[in-house]
Amino acid sequence: MCALLPDANARLAPIFERSNLMSLLDQLTRRPVVAGLGATALAALLSPTSIRARALDRPPSVLVFDVAESLLDLQVMRPLFQRVFGNAAVVDDWFGETILYSESATLTNTFVPFGQLGAGVLRTLGRIHNVPISEADVAELGSGLARLPPHPDVPDSLRSLKAAGYRLVTLTDSPVIPGRGPLQAAGLADLFEQQFTAETVRRYKPARETYQMVAQATGVELAELCMIASHPWDLIGARTAGCSAALIKRPGVEPLVVAGLKQPQIIAPTLVEIATQLIQLRHA
């Protein structure tokens, strides 16, 4: 509202007061543009809960989980970045830059294995911060990423979703090594039907091909997939490809609300709440 003229602000201020909502709706329903739509119906139209229910009017067939930060806690890597850079928060810069360059590779039709990108970004950050990066530092990064622990809300939520009859798979940019890897180390691998990597199609998320790969391999349509992640960029890709999506609002995470970008149908601060909604939908 600060961008509006003062008199416009005065006229529109009541719109943003909850107590005047029904009065506003009564006025709107008398306008031709919403003729025949009652105030109650319009209120339902504006309700986030109602939007979610209409968007997910039936349960998805397959739940597709991102792994790093969504299921497994990347913040346990902070001691490494504190030691090397004197600032533990650089772990977030490293992860964001690694994603940026993976997407750059996809957009330019090139491919570099995700592990090599991560190591390259660590060395680049070393040059930016004028600190040396040793091969031991790179090795410590790789071994740490292979042993990330699950967020506390993850194990029981996954078990509940599986018990409710959902098919669970993962889709990551990182390579998948049968019988090994972060999910095995975290004790979660047995909960998933399959683990997919974007490296199979040599295009990283949020490229459409990654979600198509999962749909084809699981024998369902894209619309039957629900991508669950704590990365809005990943869910923008999934929604644009035709999947439904749920955003786990881990600390520091918010959806990117911009006109033209499709939003996740479910947004909640924990996987517990997302699982509850999906299980209720399955039993509806």
Secondary structure, DSSP 8 states (H G I E B T S, - for coil): -TTS-HHHHHHHGGGG-GGGHHHHHHHHTTSGGGTT--HHHHHHHH-HHHHHHHHTSS--SEEEE--BTTTB-GGGGHHHHHHHHS-TTHHHHHHHHHHHHHHHHHHTT----HHHHHHHHHHHHHHHHT----HHHHHHHHHHHTT--B-TTHHHHHHHHHHTT-EEEEEESS---TT-SHHHHTT-GGG-SEEEEGGGTT--TTSHHHHHHHHHHHT--GGGEEEEES-HHHHHHHHHHT-EEEEE--TT------TTS---SEEESSHHHHHHHHHHHHH-
